[in-house]
Amino acid sequence: MSYYIILWSLSGHGIEKIKNSPQRADHFKQVCESKGCKVHSTFYTFGQYDGVTILEAPDDSVMMSSLLSVESEGNARTTTLKAFTYEEAKKIIDNL
């Protein structure tokens, strides 16, 4: 499984219905878990992004499918970073 850091921003539609945001976050978690992902944490933030979610997914296509299914609802836009643990990065760097 690979780690992903999802930076998300609410759309105009999403902010208009901010009171539903916790239910939408729960829905996103359910969608991801139904596709074999493991959601570690979701944080609401202020600044450039409205939130951050950290999760593991079996592969990039599962991650993209999960994101597209939720983004198509029009409540948020995402920026996704594929992340490597320290141990994974050390092996990659050692092989340079």
Buried (B, 14 or more C-beta within 10 A) or exposed (E): EBBBBBBBBBBEEBEEEEEEBEEBBEBBBEBBEEBEBBBEEBEEEEEEBBBBBBBBBEEEEBBEBBBEBBBEEEBBBBEBEEBEEEEEEEEEEEEE
